[in-house]
Amino acid sequence: MDRCCTRRSFLKGGAFALLGFGSIPRFLVRTAHAREPGSRSRVLIAVFQRGAVDGLSMIVPHGERAYYDSRSTIAIQRPSVGNPDTAIDLDGFFGFHPALKPLEPLWNARRLAVIHACGSPHATRSHFDAQDYMEAGSPGIKTTPDGWLARVLRARPLKGPSPLRGVALGARLPRSLRGDKEALAFSDLSEFDVKSDGQRIPGALDARRGFEALYEQGAQDLLYGTGREAFEAMKILKAANPQRLMPANGAEYPRGRFGDSLRQIAQLIKANVGLEVAFTDLGGWDTHVHQGNETGPLRDRLNELAQGFAALDRDLGDGMADVVVLTMSEFGRTIRENGSGGTDHGHGTAMLLLGGPVRGGKVYGAWPGLEREQLFDGRDLAVTADFRHLFSEIAVRHLSVPEGAPLFPGSATPAGKYLGILS
């Protein structure tokens, strides 16, 4: 949109023109909202666990004596058959936190994998810096202008134009997707609807209020992107009506923003609107105080995560063959618990990968050990799997980004660095 155009002239000449769809501008009628039936895009769903998840409680190294020596009150008990409050054994050495029980069938079906001792080579323990570095894909570099997912979308072969290639469920566009003009952020699919012929659609957003907010508040409350992409997204979503696609196969998403976000991402995938990358996040992982073990705040967050992923998998059914779900977190927690029954900012952590192309049922990454001489700075789980290598493998092998595409400034990831986690 031309910067010389005022908000008032835009509202008069643009927004209200959408109220009658008989005279839609030609650029709004692209092939993106009329994709061939049965054609499906591969999709990456990125989930950021903001606050630094304790990977050692999420994926418990129950075969490591030093784990129990360092955590007198918050360690997760070793697996015990018939006891639901102990770790769920995965391979004789690692186990799920018991709150991740909903993910056990996915692990057994070899569609869920774990990457342990994963993270950034940069040593910062600042939430703000570490999140920025991970989302920009450039550890230690604060001047990177765009995000790694935006670069993935630019590098990926374009099969058909769509303003819904990259979508974030939230009030603001995340750092990961900034830099791509076609990426959009919104909190609820219904906010893309408008009044039609003067009649308010139940649950719809008033057009004037929506566009006033869009231009007065810099696209931070409702959606992000140029007016052109926003208009077209509305048109596509109006035609596809993804809200009509209720959860299938008995899927039940957890209540709250996270569950709602996954449910709406599934709706966009099933509506076949050209989605390629979706992003959402889940906070509450900064467990300095009263972290808990089999009970407590961490348990609640992990159970919400597990229920959400299990519901998504059930909802999409066979559609999961084209979907990969990635979790990420800025860093892990200290090995030793602190005096408040919690853990402080650490280094390495665990990440999860779920989906049809995933070679699951395995914990990937070289385990560094938890003895004092094996720790990073004498206190943290060392990083042996650079997050950029994992992200690169997903981009190339799942999203068909050309090998060698410049996804991570200052770092090239040859195929030899891949974990072999995707088929």
MARGUNU-197468 format. One record per residue (C-alpha): residue in one letter; x, y, z. Coordinates in steps of 0.2 Angstrom, whole numbers, plus 5000, padded with zeros to 4 digits. Layout:
BEGIN
aXYZ/...
This chain:
BEGIN
m500050005000/d500750174995/r501350275011/c500550435004/c498850355006/t497950405022/r497050285033/r495450375029/s495550365011/f496050175013/l494450145023/k493450235010/g494150164995/g494749995001/a494049915016/f492249945012/a492449884995/l492549715002/l490849725009/g490149684993/f491049544984/g490349574967/s491749694963/i493249614970/p494949684963/r495749564951/f497249534962/l496149464975/v495549324964/r497149214962/t497249024960/a497849014978/h496048994985/a495548874972/r496848734973/e496548574965/p495548454976/g496648324984/s498248424981/r499148454998/s500648555003/r501948495015/v501748595031/l502948635046/i502148685062/a503448765074/v503048775092/f504148885103/q504148835122/r504549015128/g505449025145/a506748885143/v506048715146/d506948595157/g507348465145/l508048345158/s506248335166/m505348335149/i506548195143/v507248115158/p508948025158/h508447905171/g509947795167/e511147935172/r511547925191/a512148105191/y510448165187/y509748095203/d511248155213/s510948335207/r509048345210/s508548285227/t506748345226/i506248375208/a507048225199/i505748115190/q505747945197/r506447795187/p505147695177/s504147575187/v502947455179/g501147495185/n501647665193/p500947805182/d501947935192/t503647875186/a504547915170/i503947825154/d505347715148/l505847755130/d507447655127/g508147595143/f509047765146/f507847905142/g506047915147/f504548035145/h503948145160/p502348055165/a501348205160/l501848165142/k500847995142/p499748055128/l501248055117/e501747875121/p500747795106/l501547915094/w503247865100/n502747675099/a502147705081/r503847785077/r503147955072/l503848055086/a505748075089/v506748165102/i508348275100/h509248285116/a510748405121/c510048515107/g510248705107/s511248855102/p513148865102/h513049035110/a513149045128/t511949175133/r510749145147/s509649295143/h507849245137/f507749395126/d509449365117/a509249185116/q507549185108/d508049315096/y509549215091/m508549055088/e507149135079/a508349235068/g509449085066/s510949175069/p511749145087/g512649295093/i512149415079/k510949545084/t510849635067/t510049495057/p508549585049/d507349435046/g506849265053/w507349085048/l505649035044/a505449185032/r507049135024/v506348965022/l504849025013/r505849135001/a506948984997/r505648854995/p505048824977/l503348924975/k502048804969/g500648934969/p500449114976/s499549124993/p499549255007/l499349105019/r500949025016/g501649075033/v500449105047/a500649135066/l499349105078/g499549255090/a499349445091/r501049485083/l502149405070/p503549315078/r505349355075/s505449185065/l504249245051/r504749425050/g505449475033/d504249385023/k502949505016/e501649365014/a501749305032/l500149345043/a499749345061/f498049335069/s497349265086/d495749195079/l495149145061/s493549235064/e494449405065/f494749385046/d492949395042/v491949555039/k490249625038/s489249575022/d487949685015/g487749775031/q487349615041/r488449565055/i489049385054/p488949305071/g490749305078/a491449415064/l492549565066/d491749735061/a492749795046/r492949975051/r493649925069/g494749795061/f495549905048/e495650055060/a496649935072/l497749875057/y498350045052/e498350145068/q499150005079/g500449945066/a499649775063/q500149725080/d498349675087/l497549585073/l498649535059/y500249575051/g500749605032/t500349725019/g498549775015/r498649674999/e499049515007/a497849545021/f496449575009/e496749424999/a496949315015/m495149375019/k494449325002/i495249155003/l494749115021/k492949185016/a492849055002/a493648915011/n492748945028/p493948835038/q492948865054/r491748735048/l493048595049/m492748535066/p494048415075/a493948245067/n494148065074/g493648115091/a495048235094/e494948345109/y496148495110/p496548565128/r495648715133/g496648875131/r497548975119/f498848835114/g497448715110/d496448845101/s497948885090/l498348705086/r496448675082/q496448825070/i498148765062/a497248605058/q495848695051/l496948785039/i497848625034/k496148535030/a495448685021/n496948675009/v497248865008/g499148845004/l499848845021/e501648795022/v502348855038/a501348885054/f501948955071/t501248955088/d502048965106/l501748905123/g502448995138/g502648955157/w504348855156/d505348975166/t505348865182/h506448955195/v505348915209/h504348765214/q504548675198/g503848515204/n504248335199/e502748215194/t501648355200/g501748545199/p501848685186/l503048595175/r501948445174/d500348555170/r501248635155/l501948465149/n500248385149/e499548535140/l500848515126/a500548325125/q498648335124/g498848465111/f499948365100/a498948205102/a497348295097/l498248375082/d498848205076/r497148125079/d496248275070/l497248275055/g497348085053/d498148035036/g498548215033/m499948205046/a500948115032/d501248285025/v501548375042/v503048395053/v502848475071/l504448545078/t504648605096/m506048735101/s506548825116/e507948955119/f508948855131/g508748725145/r508948735164/t510348695176/i510748525181/r510648555200/e509048615207/n509148785217/g508648825234/s506848865229/g506448695222/g506748755204/t508048765191/d508948915184/h509448965166/g510548835158/h511148785141/g510648625131/t508848555131/a507748435122/m506648465106/l505348355099/l504948315081/l503248235076/g502448185059/g502348065046/p504048085038/v504948075055/r505947925059/g505347915076/g505447805091/k507247865094/v508247985104/y509448085093/g510948175097/a512648125106/w512348125124/p513648215133/g513348155151/l513048245167/e514548215177/r515348385183/e516848375170/q515548335156/l514448495160/f514448655151/d515248785162/g515248655176/r513348675178/d512348645162/l511948505149/a513148535135/v512548565117/t513048425105/a511648455092/d511648635085/f509848685082/r510348755065/h510748575059/l509048515064/f508148665057/s509148645040/e508648455039/i506848505041/a506948645028/v507848535015/r507148365017/h505348405022/l505048575014/s506148544998/v507148695001/p508748684989/e510248614997/g511448755001/a510148895002/p510649035014/l509548995028/f510749035043/p511849185041/g513749145043/s513348955044/a513148825030/t512448655035/p513048515024/a512048365023/g513348265033/k512848365048/y511048315047/l510448195061/g509548085049/i507848115058/l506848135042/s506448005028/
